[in-house]
Amino acid sequence: MKVIAIHLAKGRRLPVRAVDSAVAEAGAGLVGDRYHGTRHRHVSIQSKEFLDRAAADLGHDFDPGATRRNITVDSGEIPTKPGTRITIGDVELEVVRLLAPCRLLDDDMGRGAAAAMRGRGGSACRILRSGTIRTGDTVTITPVD
């Protein structure tokens, strides 16, 4: 599993911007993202494999940034069980919860987008160890017992 896209947004409903890397601060979030400084939703992560399934249901392709998630990996299922650890390069994340698709997706991606993304929205994570996340970084998952 590898990082294929990183997106940041400065505020709600403001455009997301694709970046090659993002600084992850433990206990704070991704520098430059609207959730930086929030308590638990430091980073959102999703899988392109599941986005492709949603696109098939929706009837058209879309850019991973359209979902407004921060990190997109190339394949595999994103863990949703709280406490599961995800390591990206030197950065360590802990899954906090499953992310439901935003109802506003229908406005941005077309009617039915939120329904197509149901169960495919990825997870919200907190940052436990700081570092820089880069496209191409390897992602490893450590299940919680």
Secondary structure, 3 states (H helix, E strand, C coil): CEEEEEEEECCCCCCEEEECEEEEECCCEECCCCCCCCCCCCEEEEEHHHHHHHHHHHCCCCCHHHHCCCEEECCCCCCCCCCCEEEECCEEEEEEEECCCCCCHHHHHCCCHHHHHCCCCCEEEEEEECEEEECCCEEEEECCC
